[in-house]
Amino acid sequence: MGAWDRYLFTWDSWYRWDVRPIQWWCPLWCCRNRDKLRSWRCRCRCRWTSSDADADADDSEDTTPTPSAESDVALITASPYSIDDALSTVATEAPTGVDVYICDLCPDEFNWIESELTTVADRAETVAWYDHHQWDSSTADAVRECGVELVIGESDEECSTDVTLRSLPYEFGSRWTELATVTRDHDLWIKEDARSDDLADYAYWAPPEEYATVVGTHGVDLPTLASEYLALRRVEKDALIDAAVDRAELTTVGPWTVGITYGRCSQNEVAETLRSQGADAAVVVKPAGSASIRGSETFERSHEVAGQLNGGGHPRAAGCKPDIYDDMLDYAHHWTTEGSAAKNVILQAFEDVATSIEADVNPAQIEN
C-alpha cells in the first residue's frame, strides 16, 4: 500500500466484513489531494456520494466522488502522548496558510511540543486550541506566546465540544448544541442521557472518519446499523469489564478507599462498579502501561494524582503513564504481574496527595 492507504470497512456492508483499501473517505481528504485519489465510490450513503447513478455503477468504473469545498478538511487523531507527532504531521504536510484547530488535548509539558507547535504556528494562517482539562499556567502562557488562540473551559462544567461550540465564530443550530450536551453527559460523567454511552463507545470503536461522518449525518441518534454494531462489540466489552472487576482490590490510602485493577477494559463502567462496592476512587492499569483514574463525590483529586505521574485531566477523571518502562523486560514484568509496579507507584501518588492535604501544600512540592 502507498503511504496514504488505510483499511476501513465499508459502512453499508459491515455484516460481510467487507474491508477494502482506500485513500479517501468522506470528510478526511481535502480537494488538494484529488490528484492522489484512486477509483473508488463512497459507500456510506451520505451526502458525499457523487450521485445516485454512481451508487449503481460498477466498481470497475471511475466513480470517485468529486470533493466539494466543504470537504477541504483533514482529520488527524492524537492522544496526550502523541500531540507532538500530530503537530509534526501538520507542519510537514499541511499547505501554507491553513487554519488549524486542536481540540480536547492538554500537553503535560510545553517543551514536548515547543518545536512542532512553533513550526505549525509559523506555517498556518490561524491556530486555535479548545480544551477543558487542567492546564499548568506556564504551559498555557507558552502556548499563547506562540500565537495560538487557546480557550480553556471549566473542566467540571464544560466538555471540549462545549468550548469549541462557543468559541467558533459561527451560529450553530440546535442539532450541534444537542451533540455538545450529550457529549458533556459522558465526558463529565453526568450519566443522565443513555445516548452518551452510545456516542462514547462508537467514537472509541469506529474509525475517526466514520464517526465524524455518521454523527455529522445523523446527529446523536445513531442509525440502526451503528446500534447493532455497538451491541455486538459490547459482548466482549462486558466480559472484559467483569474480568477487571473480579481481579480488583480495595485498599485504604489516607482518607480514601481506592479500588485498583488491571485490564484492557472500559474504565468508566469498572469505576462505577467499584464505587458501588465502596471505592472513593478507581484505578484501571492498562496492558499498554497507562492508567485511568476515576473519582467520585468523595474524591475529586484525580488530576492531582495523575499530575505526579506524567499525566493530568479532571478532578473526577484523569489519566497517566508512569515512567517506569525502559525496555521490553519491564513490559514483560508488567504483563505477567498484572501491572504490579504501576499499581505501586500510583498508590504512592495517592499517598503523596493525601500527605499534601494534611500539610496544606502544593503536591508538586512533595518530594518522592
Buried (B, 14 or more C-beta within 10 A) or exposed (E): EEEBEEEBBBBEEBEEEEEEEBBBBBBBBBBBBEEEBEEBBBBBEBEBBBEEEBBEEEEEEEBBBEBEEEBBBBBBEBEBBBBBEBBBBBBEEBEEEBEBBBBBBBBBEBEBBBEBBBBBBEBBEEBBBBBBBBBBEEBBEBBEEBBBEBBBBEBEEBBBBBBBBBBBEEEEEEEBBBBBBBBBBBBBBEEEBEBBBBBBBBBEBBBEBBBBBBBBBEBBEBEEBBEEBBEEBBEEBEEBBBBBBEEBEBEEBBEBBBBBBBBEBBBBBBBBBBBEEEBBBBBBBBEEBBBBBBBBEEBBBBBBBBBBBBBBBBBBBBBBBBEBBEEEEEBEBBEEEBBEBBBEBBBBBBBBBBEBBEEEEEBEEBEE
